[in-house]
Amino acid sequence: MIYDLIVVGGGPSGIFTAINFKGKKILLLEAESKLGKKLSLSGAGQCNITNDGDSKDFHGKYGDKDKFVKRLIRRFDNKSLMNFFTDAGLELTTKEDGRVFPKSLISNDVVSVLLSKLEDNKVEIKCNERVEAVRKIEDNFYSVKTNENKYQAANVVIATGGCLFAKGSLKVDGFNMLKDLEHTIIEPVPALTSLHVNNHFLHSLSGVSLENASLTIWKNEKLVKRAEGDLLITHKGFSGPVVLNSSRYFHNNEQIKINFLGEKTNKNKLEEVIIRESKISGKTKLATFLNRLGISKNLTYAFLTESIIETDIRCSEIDKAKRKKIAKLICEYTISSFTSGGFEVAMITAGGLALDQVNMKTMESKQAKGLYIVGEALDLDGDTGGYNIQMAFTTGMIAAEDLNSKM
Ligand SMILES: Cc1cc2nc3c(=O)[nH]c(=O)nc-3n(C[C@H](O)[C@H](O)[C@H](O)COP(=O)(O)OP(=O)(O)OC[C@H]3O[C@@H](n4cnc5c(N)ncnc54)[C@H](O)[C@@H]3O)c2cc1C
């Protein structure tokens, strides 16, 4: 049998293409034993499907890919996705920061809706079938070889996601398939991942978080990136939204600077307020003063110890050198030796199929008619907050619409 469509990969992007394509013979191939495995893990098992607010708020959430995002998101935006789920009977809830979840906070409820829609659309599903190769056999047909079988289809959707670290090795099947079909893959790197710092002096404060810290990335003393958001201290370094959202830009030959007080204060300003305090109330302990600026007791203690300053020093007793040292540590903590958390802990892959090789109106490859690429397999990665799952659904829908227009 020749299928109208074979979808390779049963994550949100592939499933959504299969649900929304109105063709008759659709086959969905998934390497794992069940569909939507990553989706069930997402959002700590609660599944943050999208972000509420205006669709324009999505601009700027995908690094430097705004040009593409604007064209994609207006075709199937967050409201359309939320309507899809509520129309299917799944109640949703929106958190204060705009993240949208199923009201039950159970990711499998999202997966269940998708499975029942696949059934409604009579999609043939084969799990435990890993696709090994996709080849163009004639102008209008593809052969798809799995570990079990060989199939043929008029159209193929590559929805294999990003790099997957499993059982000690990195799986990049989708990227290899696309390379074999003469497509360019932008080097995949882990994104939405934590920062591991060598000689991490705050390791004992793992779990402490700070609101609105700022992080800057520097290369050859030039500012490359600036971000602000909540920061989490971990055993090995730092995490939290400000780190996760910047992680696509971490490279070894760069420096990362953290301002624990955020952009509102810089080291000069901090020095100034310490001088002012020493004049107004010199007896105040520096630790107490720093607490008043919002730095917790434990953190203050760690900063003073790291700066080799007596922990009970009074503001009037601080000389210029000590003042400069503590202000620099708090407002410009510089990290030169670090690694990113890697694919083992990354939530998403940055890199993937070069976007200039895909028609953004259709998600069809510009080189191979009938070949579509959707979801994380594309060189398009978003911030935390539901932006990645939204883009998986958006690109899946755009591919389905184009396939429908061909029927
Ligand atoms: C722990 C974690 C938490 C996350 N939380 C969130 C969140 O809350 N919100 C958010 O927006 N994003 C989140 N993400 C990211 C989000 O899950 C992904 O962006 C999204 O799942 C991508 O969808 P996809 O369909 O492109 O790929 P995937 O969901 O990765 O699906 C690809 C599928 O293809 C299959 N496959 C791969 N190779 C083959 C092959 N050769 N043959 C057959 N099948 C194959 C895989 O087994 C997989 O099932 C999270 C990710 C992780 C890891």
The ligand as a Tripos MOL2 file, in Angstrom:
@<TRIPOS>MOLECULE
LIG
   53    58     1     0     0
SMALL
NO_CHARGES

@<TRIPOS>ATOM
      1 C1         12.0250   17.4170   30.6880 C.3       1 LIG1
      2 C2         11.4260   18.3000   29.6390 C.ar      1 LIG1
      3 C3         10.4460   19.2140   29.9800 C.ar      1 LIG1
      4 C4          9.8970   20.0610   28.9930 C.ar      1 LIG1
      5 N1          8.9190   20.9260   29.3570 N.ar      1 LIG1
      6 C5          8.3680   21.7280   28.4150 C.ar      1 LIG1
      7 C6          7.2700   22.5690   28.7210 C.ar      1 LIG1
      8 O1          6.7320   22.5330   29.8290 O.2       1 LIG1
      9 N2          6.7920   23.3930   27.7510 N.ar      1 LIG1
     10 C7          7.3320   23.4280   26.4810 C.ar      1 LIG1
     11 O2          6.8810   24.2110   25.6430 O.2       1 LIG1
     12 N3          8.3310   22.5820   26.1460 N.ar      1 LIG1
     13 C8          8.8340   21.7350   27.0640 C.ar      1 LIG1
     14 N4          9.8250   20.8600   26.7060 N.ar      1 LIG1
     15 C9         10.2100   20.7920   25.2860 C.3       1 LIG1
     16 C10         9.1230   20.0380   24.4960 C.3       1 LIG1
     17 O3          8.8340   18.8130   25.1290 O.3       1 LIG1
     18 C11         9.5600   19.8060   23.0520 C.3       1 LIG1
     19 O4          9.8490   21.0520   22.4760 O.3       1 LIG1
     20 C12         8.4930   19.1150   22.2110 C.3       1 LIG1
     21 O5          8.1720   17.8470   22.7550 O.3       1 LIG1
     22 C13         8.9700   18.9450   20.7870 C.3       1 LIG1
     23 O6          8.0030   18.2390   20.0760 O.3       1 LIG1
     24 P1          8.3960   17.3950   18.7820 P.3       1 LIG1
     25 O7          7.1530   16.7300   18.3350 O.co2     1 LIG1
     26 O8          9.0940   18.2580   17.8050 O.co2     1 LIG1
     27 O9          9.4860   16.3530   19.2760 O.3       1 LIG1
     28 P2          9.4110   15.2300   20.4200 P.3       1 LIG1
     29 O10         8.3720   15.5380   21.4190 O.co2     1 LIG1
     30 O11        10.8000   15.0400   20.8500 O.co2     1 LIG1
     31 O12         8.9100   13.9580   19.6130 O.3       1 LIG1
     32 C14         9.7410   13.3240   18.6480 C.3       1 LIG1
     33 C15         9.3540   11.8690   18.5960 C.3       1 LIG1
     34 O13        10.0330   11.2500   17.5060 O.3       1 LIG1
     35 C16        10.4400    9.9540   17.9070 C.3       1 LIG1
     36 N5         11.5400    9.5430   17.0490 N.ar      1 LIG1
     37 C17        12.8000   10.0300   17.0160 C.ar      1 LIG1
     38 N6         13.5410    9.3820   16.1010 N.ar      1 LIG1
     39 C18        12.7160    8.4620   15.5370 C.ar      1 LIG1
     40 C19        12.9020    7.4790   14.5250 C.ar      1 LIG1
     41 N7         14.0720    7.2850   13.9130 N.pl3     1 LIG1
     42 N8         11.8440    6.6920   14.1890 N.ar      1 LIG1
     43 C20        10.6340    6.8500   14.7910 C.ar      1 LIG1
     44 N9         10.4240    7.7470   15.7680 N.ar      1 LIG1
     45 C21        11.4430    8.5570   16.1360 C.ar      1 LIG1
     46 C22        10.8320   10.1480   19.3600 C.3       1 LIG1
     47 O14        10.8390    8.9150   20.0530 O.3       1 LIG1
     48 C23         9.7590   11.1100   19.8440 C.3       1 LIG1
     49 O15         8.6450   10.4500   20.3740 O.3       1 LIG1
     50 C24        10.3640   19.9880   27.6610 C.ar      1 LIG1
     51 C25        11.3400   19.0510   27.3240 C.ar      1 LIG1
     52 C26        11.8650   18.2200   28.2930 C.ar      1 LIG1
     53 C27        12.9030   17.2090   27.8980 C.3       1 LIG1
@<TRIPOS>BOND
     1     1     2 1
     2     2     3 ar
     3     2    52 ar
     4     3     4 ar
     5     4     5 ar
     6     4    50 ar
     7     5     6 ar
     8     6     7 ar
     9     6    13 1
    10     7     8 2
    11     7     9 ar
    12     9    10 ar
    13    10    11 2
    14    10    12 ar
    15    12    13 ar
    16    13    14 ar
    17    14    15 1
    18    14    50 ar
    19    15    16 1
    20    16    17 1
    21    16    18 1
    22    18    19 1
    23    18    20 1
    24    20    21 1
    25    20    22 1
    26    22    23 1
    27    23    24 1
    28    24    25 2
    29    24    26 1
    30    24    27 1
    31    27    28 1
    32    28    29 2
    33    28    30 1
    34    28    31 1
    35    31    32 1
    36    32    33 1
    37    33    34 1
    38    33    48 1
    39    34    35 1
    40    35    36 1
    41    35    46 1
    42    36    37 ar
    43    36    45 ar
    44    37    38 ar
    45    38    39 ar
    46    39    40 ar
    47    39    45 ar
    48    40    41 1
    49    40    42 ar
    50    42    43 ar
    51    43    44 ar
    52    44    45 ar
    53    46    47 1
    54    46    48 1
    55    48    49 1
    56    50    51 ar
    57    51    52 ar
    58    52    53 1
@<TRIPOS>SUBSTRUCTURE
     1 LIG1         1 GROUP 0 **** ****
